Amino acid sequence: MIIKPKYKKIFLIIASFLVISIIIIMASAPKSPETQYLEKKDQLPQGLSKDLPFETDNKLQPEIPNELPSYSFSFKTISEEQAQKISQNIGLNTRPTKISDITDGLKLLWSDTKNTLIVTPKNGHLTYHNNNPPSEDSSKLTEDQLKDVAKQFLVQKFDINSNDIIFSTIHHLRPSASGDGGYTETTVNNSTLLQINFTYQNVAYPIFTNSPLHQIIFVQLDPRGSILRADANLINPVNIQENTVPLKNFNEIQRSLDEARLINVENDYISISDIKKEDITNIKIQKVETGYLYNNQLSNLNLFPIFLLSGELTIKNSPANYARLFLDAAK
């Protein structure tokens, strides 16, 4: 087609307008759940990876589903009135101290000699500490009884709907040998503290945070049922029905260990960034847990499937003896 000179300028203007319009429409179009997942799945917490020495426990045979659904979520924001009610549930009847946080915005703090409560209204985060644990003068409870005590606290004190959450996993803990004030996982008989983890009913699998030992909702108790600490991230998980994620099987996990990220070591007060790869002589994978990763610092609010790998650690010049790693669960 021959375009006459006097129409050429008009044609170029129209063509340019069409191209710009198409670009704007494509940029503003909502991303598919799959695209959102692909953008998110590489944003694991920072940690050591590549060329780490691994072995796998010969007895390990984890149960891994073939696929899991994707979830997006929104925060359950907490009003100051709701926060005040929660504080009263706990027995803190004063007005809160208001703290401005660069990342999380407003924080509300209540504290006395017995209890401390911190509420972050913006992202629905609740943290409770018992400042004066009772002496050991009562009999130990069974694990089922401890689960009930933990859930009752979340329902009665944190005002969480009982139908929204279910039991996830339990950790048997003892004080870290490094004396850093932290805890490490141990056997049932050696534990001095139990951590009862909960997940959301419609998700059903554990939801891990950037701190692998701590799940999205947990309660720490002594064996006699005294609440020592509770922590809850209140969210609304929404199943993205049209997008399921195929998961690695156990053989594929073993072949992908070089992609796993060492996030945490226990029994030494040491930062992962201070550990040299050449000082790690062995990581023995003894446990594989399937779940989701929750990271409230990311711009896209998605939960995506993850494996939490745990086991014995040997490292030069350090008493650290247990490691936790994250591995993307998607094929």
N, C-alpha and C positions, 0 to 999 in steps of 0.2 A: 504494500500500500504506500502510495506517495503522498506525503503530507505537505500541503502548501505552506510556504514560509509564514504566512500571516496566522495560520492555525498552530504552527509548531510550538510557539510559546505557551498557548492555551493548553495544548496536549501535555506538555512537560509539567505544567502546574498541576493538572488533574492527576497525572501519573504519580507525581511526588506525594500529593495528598492521599492517594490510595495506599501507597507504600507505608506512609507514616501511620495511617489509620490501622492497617493490618498489624504493624509492630505494637501499637498501643493496645490493641485488643488481645494479642497474644501475651503481652506482658501482664495484663490485668486479669487474665483468665485464671480461675481457681486451679491450683495444682492438684493433680490426682493423688489419692492416698499413697500410691506406689511411689510417685515422685517425692512426696514428703518423706516417706520412709527412707528412700535412698539418700536424701540429703542428710537425714538425721543419724543413720546407723554408724557413720564413721566418727561421730562426735562422742566417743567414749572418754571417760576421765583420763587425764594424763597419767602415764605410767611407763615402766620399763617393758620393752618388747624386743623381739628379734634376737636370735642367737643365745637364748637362755637354755641352760641344761635341764632337760625334762626326763622323767621316767613316769610310767603309769602303773599304779597298783594292779597287780595281776588279777585280784579279786573284784575289781571295779566293773560293774555292769549297770550303768545308770539307765533309768527308764526315761526315754526322750520321745515326745510326740512327733509325728511326722511334720506337722505344721501348727502354727498358732495364728490367731487373728491379730490384726493391728488395732491399736487404740489411740485415740486422741483424748485430751482431757482439758478441763477448765478448773481453775481454782475455786474452792468454796471460800469466798471472802468472809471475814468475821467482823461484824460491827462492834463498836465499842460497848454497846449495850449487851451484846452476846458475850463478849469477853468478860465483862463485869459479872455476869451471871455465872460463868465458868469459874471465875475466881472465888465467888461466894460458895459454889459447890464444894470447893476444896477447903474452904474455911478462911479465906483471905478476904476480909470485909472492908479493907481500906481502898482509897483511890490509887490507881496505878501511877508509877513513874513513866513518863513518856520519853522514849529515846528515838532519835532520828538516825536511821541506818542508810548508808549510801546505796547499798544494793537492794535491801528489802523495804525501805521506807520506814514508816512508823512501827515501833515495837512498844508493847505495853508490858511493864514489869511490876509484879507484886512479890514481896518477899518479907518473911519474918523468921523467927528462930526455928520454926518447924517446916515451913514450905516455901518453895519458890516457883512462880509461874511466869512464863514468858509467852506472849501471844503476838504473832505477826499477822495483823489483819489482812494485808494485801494478798498474801499467798496461803492463808489458812493454816499456818504452822503453830502448833502448840507444844510447849516443852515444860515438863514438871519435874522438880527435884524434891526429894524428902531430905530436909536438912538435919533431921534428928531421928535416925532410924531407931526402932525399939530394940531393947536387949533380947538375946536369944533365950526366952523363957517359956516358949510354947512348942508344941509338937510339930513335926514337919508335915506338910500337906502332900497329897499325891499330885502327879502332873495334871490330871484332869481337874482337880480342885484348883490348882494354880491357874490353869487356863480360864476357869470360871471367874476367879478373883480378878484376873487381868481384864477380862472383857467387861465385867461389872464396873470397873474403874473407868474404862473408856466411855461406857454408856452413861453412867451416873454422874461422873465428874466432868468429862469432856463433852458431854451432850451429843455423842455420836449415835446415830440410829443403829440399833442392834441388828437390823436386817441388812445393813449396808456392808458389814464386815464379817469375815470368817477367819478361823485359825489358819495360820500358814505353816510355820516351823517353830522349833524351840532350840535355843542355844544354851548349853551348860557351860558356865563361865567361872573363872577364878581370877584373882588379881594377877596382873602381868608380873613376871619375875624381874623386870627392869625397874619396878617401883615407880613407874611414870603415872600411876593413877588409872591406867587403862586395864582392860580385861582381855583374857585370851580364852579360847575354847578348850574344854577339857572333858573328862569322862563324867558320867552321872555321879559317881561316888566322890569324886574330887571337887565337885562344883560347890561354890559358896553363893552363887547367884544364878538365877535362871532368867533368860530373856524370852518372852513369849511374843512371837511375831504374828501380825495379822495382815491380811490383804483384803481387797475389795471383792464383795460377793460376785459381781459380774465379770471380774478378771480371773479369779480362782487360783492363779499362780502367784508365787512370791513376787513382790515389787521391790527391787533393790535400789538403794540410793548410792551416791558416789562414795560413801563410806560403806564398804561391802558387808560389814558385820551388822549394820543397822538397816532394817527394812522400812518401808514407808510408814508403818505404824508398829510400835513395839512398846512393851511394858517390861521393866526389870523388877524382879521380886527376889527376896531371900526365900529359902526353902520353907519358911513358916508362913509365907503369904503376905509379908509386909511390902508395900509398894515403895520402891526406892527411886525409880525414874520412869517417866512415860513420855513418849514423843509421837506426835501424829501430824502427818501432812494431809490435809483435807482436800480431796479433789473429786471431780465428777468424771469418771472414765466413760468414754463412749466408744463402743465397738464399731470399727470401720468395716461394715459387713462385706463390701466388695473386694477387700484386700486381705488375703491370708499370706503368711510368710512361711515358705518351706524351710525346715530346720536341718542342720547338719546331723547326721547320725554319729554314733560313737567313733567309728573308724575315721570319719571325716574330721571329727574333733581332734583325734590324735594326729592326723596329718596337718592340722591347722594350728598346732600349739605355738608355732613361731609368730602367729598373729595375736596371741593372748597378751594382755597387758597386766603386768604386776602392779597392783594398786595398793596393797597393804601387806606389811609384815608384822608379826606379833612377838612379844617378849623382848623388844628393844625399842627405846625411844629414838627412832631414826626416821628421817624423811626419805621417801623413795628417791628423790632427786640427789640424795647424798650417797646412794648405793652405786657402786661400780659393777658393771655386768661381770667383769672378770673375777670378782670376789664371790659370786654365787657359784657354788660347786654342784648343787643339785636342788631340783624342785620335784617332789614326788606327788603327783596328782592322785589324791585318795577319794575325792568327792566331786561330783558334777551336779549342780543344781540348775534347773531350767526356770527362768522367770522373765521379768521385764525390768528395764532400767528406767528409773525416774530421775530426771535432772531438771530442777525448777529454774536453772540459770540459762537454759537454752530458749531461743526465740520461738521455735516451733514446739508447741506443747504436745508431744507424742510419747507414748510408751512403746518401746520396741523390744523384741525377744533377745535375751542375753543368756549366756552360760556363766555361772559363778563357779570357778575351779578353785579347790582348796586342798592343801596338803602340807606335808613336812618340807621344811626348808633347811638347807645347810649353806651358811655364808661365813666367809673368813672374818675373824676379828669381831664377831658379833654374837650375842646370845640369842638373836632372833631365830626362831625355829619353826615358824608356821607362816604360810603365804596364802594370799587370796588374789585371784586374777579374774579379769573379765575377758570374755571372748564373744564376739558377735555370733549369734546363733544362726543367722540366715546362711543358707547355702551360697 
